[in-house]
Amino acid sequence: MILAIMALSTTMVTATTNPAAENYRLANFQKQQLKQVLDRAVDYPKQADVSNEAGLVKAEVRITNDGSFEIIAINGHPALTAYVRAQLANISFADYRLNGKSFIAKFDFRN
């Protein structure tokens, strides 16, 4: 039991004395969470007008204060970009630490 407490204490000291490492771990965790949200929300389209299309859509997105996604710029096949816009309008991200932050999201619609 003493060994576990010492290991925990060492971990806590390391985390507090190395903020860059902690920020890196937090950023990677947030990226993973964000990727999971986007992967669930923007799946391969099943609509007849889009399902035969293939390609890559890149979107520059900002997370607003209420957790919704604001599209700053989007590139790709017009039908696929419209689909991505519609899907992003229906989701939100609950991690307030990312509010106001922008990122590039890539959606690969290839069979």
N, C-alpha and C positions, 0 to 999 in steps of 0.2 A: 504494500500500500504506500509506503514512503517513496518508493521508486516512481510510482505513477504520479504522485504529487510533485516530485522534483521534475519529472518530464513535462508536466503541465506548466509548472512555473517557468521552466526554461523556454518553452514554446511561447508563453505569454511575454516574456522579456524580449525574445527575438522579434516577435511581431511588433512590439511597441518601440523597439530600438531601430527597426528597419522599416520605416514607413513606405519606402519605394517598393519593397518586396510585398508588403501588404496591399498596396494599391494595385500592383500587378496581379496578384491573386484575385482581388475583388473585380478588377476589370475583366479577367478571363472568365470568372464565374458569371458576371453580368452578360458577357458575350454569349456564353453557352445558353443562359436562360433566354436571351433575346432570340437566338437562333432557333431554339425549340418552339417559341411562340410563333415565329414567322413560318417555320416548317409546317406547323399544324394549320395555320391560317391560309397559307398560299400553297395549295396542293396543285397537282396537274389538273387543268380545267376540264370539266366534263360537259360544258355547254357545247352544243353542236357547232356554233359559229367560231369557236376557239379550239376545240379539241383536235382539229387536224393541223394546227399550227405548231411550229417548233422554233426554238430560239432562246436567246438569253435576254433577260430584262434586268437592267441596272437602275436602281432607284436611290437617290440621295434623300434620306428621310430624317426628320427631326422629331423627337419625342416631346410633345407639348406638356404643359403643367398638369393637365388632367390625364396624362398617360396615353393620349391618342397619338396617331402617327400623322405627321404633316409631310406631304411629299414636296420636296424642294425642286427636284428635277427627276425625270424618268426617261429612259431610252429603251428602244426595242420595237418589236413588231407592234403595230397599232392595236390589234385585237388583244394581244397579250398584255400590253401596258394598261389597257382599259380594265382587263381582268384583275391585274395586280392592284390598280387603284381601288377598285371595288372591294377587294379582299382586305386591303389595309384600312379602309374606312370602317370596317366592322370589328377591329381589334383594338386592344389597349394593352399597355405594359405597366405593371404595378410598382416597379422599382423607381421611387421618386428621385433617387440619386442620378438617374439618367435624364430627368426632365431638362429640356433645353439643349440636350446634346444631339449632334447630328452624326450620321454614319451612312455608309454605302451598303445596300443590300443587293445581292445578286440572286436571281431566280432563273434556274436552268430548266427550260421546258423542252426536253429532248426525249425521244422514245428510246 
